[in-house]
Amino acid sequence: MDLTAVSGRMTLELAALLARPSDHFPDPTAPLSAPPEADTSAAPLAPDLAARLGDGPLGRRCRDRAMARAAGLTALPFDAAFFRRLASADRPRLALRCVLAPPEVIDPLARLLAGAMAQDRIRHAILRADREALRLSLGDAALAFGMRQASVFAAPLATLWPETLALPRSDTDPNPVPALGLGLIARLINMQDATLATLFRKRHPTAAADPVTDEAQDRAAWRLIAQELEE
């Protein structure tokens, strides 16, 4: 694999993401929590100006540019050292892949990681109601992974499951489980680059707080992420 070509393509994808916040962020104008030097004093286009520009390419470009300034996206500190790491190491590239991947890719990945965390809970679920609650919260694929494969491929993640977590009992109940997987992804990204982690959390604002992990857990989680994103 030509890593320089891969990192170059991902750099272009990152530039496109930052240039078109309306396409990639649920709340494009929400200020980033970091970096502190980001300029969050700018505001989106005034409604009358936005109306005059219309919905054509120019209007959309101007609105996206204003959104990017308002959110601090134009001041992110991506420097030469970041791009060197991107071209020379696997984990920074995987971290960026997580940021660039659309929700329809990240959401199943988050559930898979949550399924690995829940592996002991799954094995000890005897009551039908408990098994159904796990199915509702994880989905069939992540539940099957947690039941059959997690103990082999991701055993260290079992200790990250919060024992007091309330699982949904119906489709209308809040489901906190995907947020656990998103929080783990955010934690792993943050260990590679804090700015990328900030972008990931902006794309996935429901992510739980970063869990505390050890090296074995990090390795197991990165292995699953690589398996899902690089197939």
C-alpha positions in Angstrom: 0.0 0.0 0.0 1.3 3.4 -0.9 0.9 5.2 2.5 1.8 8.6 1.0 -1.0 8.3 -1.5 -3.4 7.1 1.2 -2.5 9.9 3.6 -2.7 12.4 0.7 -6.2 11.3 -0.2 -7.3 11.4 3.4 -5.9 14.9 3.7 -8.0 16.0 0.8 -11.1 14.4 2.5 -10.3 16.3 5.7 -10.1 19.6 3.8 -13.5 18.8 2.2 -15.0 18.0 5.5 -13.8 21.3 7.0 -14.9 23.3 4.0 -18.5 21.9 4.0 -19.6 21.7 7.6 -23.3 21.8 6.6 -22.7 18.3 5.0 -20.9 16.7 7.9 -21.8 18.1 11.3 -25.2 17.8 13.0 -24.8 21.4 14.4 -22.4 23.1 11.9 -22.1 26.4 13.8 -21.6 25.0 17.3 -18.2 26.2 18.5 -15.5 23.6 19.0 -14.5 23.0 22.6 -10.9 23.1 21.5 -8.4 24.4 20.5 -8.5 27.5 22.7 -6.9 29.6 19.9 -9.8 28.9 17.5 -11.7 32.0 16.5 -15.3 31.5 17.6 -16.3 35.1 17.5 -17.4 35.0 13.9 -21.1 34.5 13.2 -23.0 32.7 10.4 -24.3 34.8 7.5 -27.1 37.2 8.4 -30.5 35.9 7.3 -31.1 38.7 4.8 -27.7 38.1 3.1 -28.2 34.4 3.1 -31.6 34.9 1.4 -30.0 37.1 -1.3 -27.3 34.6 -2.0 -29.9 31.9 -2.5 -29.3 28.1 -2.7 -26.9 28.1 -5.6 -23.2 27.0 -5.4 -22.1 30.5 -4.4 -24.6 30.9 -1.7 -23.9 27.5 -0.3 -20.1 28.2 -0.4 -20.5 31.5 1.4 -22.8 29.9 4.1 -20.3 27.0 4.6 -17.4 29.4 4.9 -19.3 31.5 7.5 -20.3 28.3 9.4 -16.7 27.1 9.4 -15.5 30.4 10.9 -18.2 30.5 13.5 -17.4 26.9 14.6 -13.6 27.6 14.7 -12.9 25.1 11.9 -10.7 27.5 10.0 -8.3 27.8 12.9 -7.6 24.2 13.6 -3.8 23.6 14.2 -3.0 20.9 11.7 0.7 21.3 11.2 3.5 19.6 9.3 4.1 17.2 12.2 0.5 16.0 12.0 0.8 15.2 8.3 4.1 13.4 8.8 2.5 11.2 11.5 -0.4 10.5 9.1 2.1 9.3 6.4 4.2 7.1 8.7 2.0 5.4 11.4 -1.2 3.3 11.4 -3.0 4.7 14.4 -3.1 8.4 13.3 -4.4 7.2 10.0 -7.1 5.1 11.7 -8.0 8.0 13.9 -8.5 10.2 10.9 -10.5 7.5 9.2 -12.9 7.5 12.2 -13.3 11.3 11.9 -13.9 11.1 8.1 -16.2 8.1 8.1 -20.0 8.8 7.8 -22.4 8.0 10.6 -23.7 4.9 8.8 -20.2 3.5 9.2 -19.3 4.8 12.7 -22.6 3.9 14.4 -22.3 0.1 13.7 -18.6 0.3 14.8 -19.6 2.0 18.0 -22.2 -0.7 18.7 -19.6 -3.4 17.9 -17.2 -1.9 20.5 -20.0 -1.7 23.0 -20.8 -5.3 22.3 -17.2 -6.2 23.1 -17.6 -4.2 26.3 -20.8 -6.0 27.2 -19.5 -9.6 26.5 -19.7 -10.7 30.2 -23.1 -9.1 30.6 -24.3 -10.9 27.5 -23.0 -14.3 28.7 -24.6 -13.8 32.1 -28.0 -12.7 30.7 -30.4 -15.5 31.6 -33.8 -13.8 31.7 -35.5 -13.3 28.3 -36.2 -9.7 29.2 -32.4 -9.1 29.8 -31.5 -10.7 26.5 -34.1 -8.6 24.6 -32.8 -5.4 26.3 -29.3 -6.2 25.1 -30.6 -6.9 21.6 -32.4 -3.6 21.6 -29.4 -1.7 22.8 -26.7 -3.3 20.7 -28.5 -4.6 17.6 -28.2 -8.2 16.3 -24.7 -8.0 14.8 -23.0 -6.5 17.9 -24.9 -8.8 20.2 -23.7 -11.8 18.2 -20.2 -10.5 18.3 -20.3 -10.0 22.0 -21.7 -13.4 22.6 -19.5 -15.5 20.3 -16.3 -13.6 19.3 -15.5 -10.9 21.7 -13.9 -13.2 24.3 -11.4 -14.2 21.6 -10.7 -11.0 19.8 -11.5 -8.3 22.4 -11.4 -9.8 25.8 -9.7 -6.8 27.5 -12.7 -4.6 26.7 -15.0 -6.5 29.0 -14.0 -4.5 32.0 -15.1 -1.2 30.4 -18.8 -2.1 30.7 -20.5 0.1 33.3 -22.4 -2.4 35.6 -25.0 0.2 36.6 -26.0 1.1 33.0 -29.7 1.1 32.5 -30.6 -0.7 29.2 -33.7 0.2 27.1 -36.7 -2.0 27.6 -38.5 -0.8 24.5 -37.8 0.9 21.2 -38.9 4.2 22.6 -36.6 4.1 25.7 -33.3 6.1 25.5 -30.4 4.0 24.5 -27.1 4.9 26.1 -25.1 2.0 24.7 -24.0 3.4 21.3 -22.6 6.4 23.2 -20.2 4.1 25.1 -18.7 2.9 21.8 -18.5 6.4 20.5 -16.8 7.5 23.7 -14.2 4.8 23.3 -13.5 5.8 19.8 -13.1 9.4 20.9 -10.7 8.3 23.6 -8.5 6.4 21.1 -8.5 9.3 18.7 -7.6 11.8 21.5 -4.5 9.7 22.3 -3.4 10.2 18.7 -4.4 13.8 18.2 -6.6 16.1 20.4 -7.8 18.2 17.4 -9.1 15.1 15.6 -10.8 14.0 18.8 -12.5 17.5 18.9 -13.7 17.0 15.4 -15.0 13.5 16.1 -17.0 14.7 19.1 -18.4 17.6 17.0 -19.6 15.0 14.4 -20.9 12.6 17.2 -22.0 14.9 20.0 -23.8 12.0 21.9 -20.4 10.3 22.6 -19.9 9.4 26.2 -17.0 10.7 28.2 -13.6 9.2 27.5 -13.2 5.9 29.4 -9.9 5.1 31.2 -8.2 2.4 29.2 -4.9 0.4 29.4 -2.7 -0.6 26.5 -4.3 -4.0 26.1 -7.7 -2.4 25.8 -6.3 0.1 23.3 -4.8 -2.6 21.2 -8.0 -4.7 21.2 -10.1 -1.6 20.3 -7.8 -0.5 17.5 -7.8 -4.0 16.1 -11.6 -4.0 15.8 -11.6 -0.5 14.3 -9.0 -1.5 11.7 -10.9 -4.7 10.9 -14.1 -2.7 10.3 -12.7 0.4 8.5 -10.0 -1.2 6.4 -11.9 -4.2 5.0 
